[in-house]
Amino acid sequence: YKEQAAEALKLTAHDMLKNKLIDDIIKEPLGGAHQDTDWMYAKMKKVILETYNNLNTLSVEERIDQRIDKFSAMGVVVEA
């Protein structure tokens, strides 16, 4: 039932990407990451370094503004 629950709650990777809760989806090898850990580690390293290098092109102020914009777009919490 976990797949049905994730779908109903919009917790799938594709739903979260569509709703801008995550920045990207990292593809796994056929059968899952545990099937080819060396490939998965290399893929993760590549994605992390690309993201790091992209962020390094921005000033601190630009990075802060991007984060504020991203989290503000997610909505607000209203306490009762």
Residue pairs with C-beta under 8 A, 6 or more apart in sequence:
5 11
6 12
7 15
10 16
10 19
13 22
13 25
14 25
16 22
17 24
17 25
20 70
20 73
20 74
21 74
23 51
24 47
26 43
26 44
26 47
27 43
28 40
29 35
29 36
29 39
29 40
33 40
55 63
58 66
